[in-house]
Amino acid sequence: MRKNLKWIIPLFLVILIAAVYLYPVPRVPFDQVYAKADSAQSQSLQSFRAAHSAKTLKINGVDWEYVAFGAGDETILFLHGMTGAYDIWWNQMEALQNDYRVISVTYPAVDSLGEMSDGVFAILDAEGVEHTNIVGTSLGGYLTQYIVANYPSRVLRAVFSNTFPPNDLIAEKNKSIGMVLPFLPEWLVIDVLRGSFSASVYPASGNDELTLAFLNEISYGRMRKAQVVGRFYGVVEKFTPPDLNIPVLIIEADNDPLVELVLREQLKETYPTAEVQTLSGVGHFPYLNRAADYTNLLVEFLSTPIK
């Protein structure tokens, strides 16, 4: 009996640890996630998804998901942030589709800004787009700066929204989490993110139920830990910021809980020639909770003549 216990107990512990580590991220139905959101807004999102099925393109062995539709001589490429997906921009894409071709992507599990930009340009090439306007927010705004720095001839105008310039602050403040993040169980990583949505993002948005619902939906199975890890690596990657030879708009929020004041000021100092629009009391996702106002800023900016 004692001999049996010698291997039964360790085996039991291994199984228990594996069960805890591999515990699946829960899936929650759309109606339940969006129960408190305005019904017209949630119906708008569902209608968008029904009308614009995502395409898939394999790039360097990795599947990229995106949508591309609309009309017009110019294209707008939308780049989401750390916890986004291609359809987080549905309000802007629907509003602009009659005047522009619109493209929006979801970043798969890639680990660098170079890999992200390779995927973006492969999609643009597949859609026959040589030059584009880019609207990027948070990580997407950081990626937009990287693209302007490395591929300036392909960018017409750029929006750096709710984002930050190349810096040491984010990497230093998140050094410990960056070291352990790849080794944490997926459910824990996603659960911590979901907690931050309720604790900081939601109140900063003015308790906007649509913003919270969309982010929660992302966390209930639409985003894997590998994507979180890759996007974190992108956020802390350093590069030399570009000299601006194109029109650039900075959109910021005065109460952004995810981009602290010192980084917002550094962004404006890094790009002193950029136009700046400061929104009040809207938090980190104004394209969700102030969609019409945000879209109007884009419409006005995109009319700026190209140098």
LINKA-V48536 format. One record per backbone hydrogen bond with DSSP energy under -0.5 kcal/mol. NH is the residue of the N-H (numbers start at 1). CO is the residue of the C=O. E is the energy in kcal/mol with one decimal. If there is no record, write none. Layout:
nh=NH co=CO e=E
nh=NH co=CO e=E
//
This chain:
nh=5 co=1 e=-2.0
nh=6 co=2 e=-1.4
nh=7 co=3 e=-0.7
nh=7 co=4 e=-0.9
nh=8 co=4 e=-2.4
nh=9 co=5 e=-2.0
nh=11 co=7 e=-1.8
nh=12 co=8 e=-2.7
nh=13 co=9 e=-2.4
nh=14 co=10 e=-2.6
nh=15 co=11 e=-2.5
nh=16 co=12 e=-2.6
nh=17 co=13 e=-2.8
nh=18 co=14 e=-2.6
nh=19 co=15 e=-2.5
nh=20 co=16 e=-2.2
nh=21 co=17 e=-2.8
nh=22 co=18 e=-2.8
nh=23 co=20 e=-0.8
nh=33 co=29 e=-2.3
nh=34 co=30 e=-2.6
nh=35 co=32 e=-1.1
nh=37 co=34 e=-0.7
nh=42 co=38 e=-2.3
nh=43 co=39 e=-2.3
nh=44 co=40 e=-1.8
nh=45 co=41 e=-1.9
nh=46 co=42 e=-2.1
nh=47 co=43 e=-2.6
nh=48 co=44 e=-2.2
nh=49 co=45 e=-2.2
nh=50 co=46 e=-2.0
nh=51 co=47 e=-2.1
nh=52 co=48 e=-2.1
nh=55 co=66 e=-3.7
nh=57 co=64 e=-2.4
nh=59 co=57 e=-0.6
nh=59 co=62 e=-3.4
nh=62 co=59 e=-1.7
nh=64 co=57 e=-2.6
nh=65 co=106 e=-0.8
nh=66 co=55 e=-2.1
nh=67 co=104 e=-2.2
nh=69 co=102 e=-2.1
nh=71 co=97 e=-2.7
nh=71 co=100 e=-0.9
nh=76 co=101 e=-2.7
nh=77 co=133 e=-3.1
nh=78 co=76 e=-0.5
nh=78 co=103 e=-2.9
nh=79 co=135 e=-2.7
nh=80 co=78 e=-0.5
nh=84 co=81 e=-1.3
nh=88 co=85 e=-2.0
nh=89 co=86 e=-0.9
nh=90 co=87 e=-1.6
nh=93 co=89 e=-2.6
nh=94 co=90 e=-2.5
nh=95 co=91 e=-1.8
nh=96 co=92 e=-1.8
nh=97 co=93 e=-1.3
nh=99 co=96 e=-1.4
nh=100 co=96 e=-1.9
nh=101 co=74 e=-2.5
nh=102 co=69 e=-3.2
nh=102 co=100 e=-0.5
nh=103 co=76 e=-2.6
nh=104 co=67 e=-2.0
nh=105 co=78 e=-1.2
nh=106 co=65 e=-2.3
nh=110 co=108 e=-2.0
nh=116 co=112 e=-2.1
nh=117 co=113 e=-2.7
nh=118 co=114 e=-2.3
nh=119 co=115 e=-2.1
nh=120 co=116 e=-2.3
nh=121 co=117 e=-2.6
nh=122 co=118 e=-1.9
nh=123 co=119 e=-1.9
nh=124 co=120 e=-2.4
nh=125 co=121 e=-2.7
nh=126 co=122 e=-2.3
nh=127 co=123 e=-1.8
nh=128 co=125 e=-1.4
nh=129 co=124 e=-3.1
nh=130 co=128 e=-0.6
nh=132 co=154 e=-2.3
nh=133 co=75 e=-2.8
nh=134 co=157 e=-2.1
nh=135 co=77 e=-3.0
nh=136 co=134 e=-0.5
nh=136 co=159 e=-2.2
nh=137 co=79 e=-2.1
nh=138 co=161 e=-2.5
nh=140 co=137 e=-2.4
nh=142 co=138 e=-2.1
nh=143 co=139 e=-2.9
nh=144 co=140 e=-2.0
nh=145 co=141 e=-1.7
nh=146 co=142 e=-1.9
nh=147 co=143 e=-2.5
nh=148 co=144 e=-2.6
nh=149 co=145 e=-2.1
nh=150 co=146 e=-1.9
nh=151 co=147 e=-3.4
nh=154 co=151 e=-1.8
nh=155 co=152 e=-1.3
nh=156 co=132 e=-2.6
nh=158 co=247 e=-2.0
nh=159 co=134 e=-2.3
nh=160 co=249 e=-2.7
nh=161 co=136 e=-2.8
nh=161 co=159 e=-0.8
nh=162 co=251 e=-3.3
nh=172 co=168 e=-2.2
nh=173 co=169 e=-2.6
nh=174 co=170 e=-1.6
nh=175 co=172 e=-1.0
nh=178 co=174 e=-2.4
nh=179 co=175 e=-1.4
nh=180 co=176 e=-1.6
nh=181 co=177 e=-2.3
nh=183 co=180 e=-1.9
nh=184 co=180 e=-0.8
nh=184 co=181 e=-1.1
nh=189 co=185 e=-2.0
nh=190 co=186 e=-2.5
nh=191 co=187 e=-2.1
nh=192 co=188 e=-2.4
nh=193 co=189 e=-1.9
nh=194 co=190 e=-2.6
nh=195 co=191 e=-2.0
nh=196 co=192 e=-1.8
nh=197 co=193 e=-1.6
nh=198 co=194 e=-1.5
nh=199 co=195 e=-2.3
nh=200 co=196 e=-2.4
nh=201 co=196 e=-1.6
nh=202 co=197 e=-3.0
nh=204 co=200 e=-1.7
nh=205 co=201 e=-1.3
nh=205 co=202 e=-0.6
nh=206 co=203 e=-1.6
nh=207 co=202 e=-1.9
nh=208 co=202 e=-0.7
nh=209 co=207 e=-0.6
nh=212 co=208 e=-1.8
nh=213 co=209 e=-2.5
nh=214 co=210 e=-2.7
nh=215 co=211 e=-2.1
nh=216 co=212 e=-2.5
nh=217 co=213 e=-2.6
nh=218 co=214 e=-2.1
nh=219 co=215 e=-1.8
nh=220 co=216 e=-1.0
nh=220 co=217 e=-0.8
nh=221 co=219 e=-0.6
nh=222 co=217 e=-0.7
nh=222 co=218 e=-0.9
nh=223 co=218 e=-1.1
nh=227 co=224 e=-0.6
nh=228 co=224 e=-1.8
nh=229 co=225 e=-2.8
nh=230 co=226 e=-2.2
nh=231 co=227 e=-2.5
nh=232 co=228 e=-2.2
nh=233 co=229 e=-2.2
nh=234 co=230 e=-1.7
nh=235 co=231 e=-2.1
nh=236 co=232 e=-1.7
nh=237 co=233 e=-0.8
nh=237 co=234 e=-0.6
nh=241 co=239 e=-0.5
nh=244 co=242 e=-0.5
nh=245 co=243 e=-0.6
nh=247 co=156 e=-0.6
nh=249 co=158 e=-2.3
nh=250 co=275 e=-3.4
nh=251 co=160 e=-1.7
nh=251 co=249 e=-0.6
nh=252 co=250 e=-0.5
nh=252 co=277 e=-2.4
nh=254 co=279 e=-2.5
nh=256 co=253 e=-1.3
nh=263 co=260 e=-0.9
nh=264 co=260 e=-1.9
nh=265 co=261 e=-2.6
nh=266 co=262 e=-1.9
nh=267 co=263 e=-2.2
nh=268 co=264 e=-1.6
nh=269 co=265 e=-2.1
nh=270 co=266 e=-2.3
nh=271 co=267 e=-1.5
nh=272 co=269 e=-0.6
nh=274 co=271 e=-1.6
nh=275 co=248 e=-2.4
nh=277 co=250 e=-3.0
nh=279 co=252 e=-3.2
nh=279 co=277 e=-0.6
nh=281 co=279 e=-0.5
nh=285 co=282 e=-0.6
nh=288 co=285 e=-2.0
nh=289 co=285 e=-1.9
nh=290 co=286 e=-2.0
nh=291 co=288 e=-0.7
nh=294 co=290 e=-2.5
nh=295 co=291 e=-2.6
nh=296 co=292 e=-2.3
nh=297 co=293 e=-1.7
nh=298 co=294 e=-1.8
nh=299 co=295 e=-2.7
nh=300 co=296 e=-2.3
nh=301 co=297 e=-2.3
nh=302 co=298 e=-3.0
nh=303 co=299 e=-0.5
nh=303 co=300 e=-0.9
nh=304 co=301 e=-2.4
//
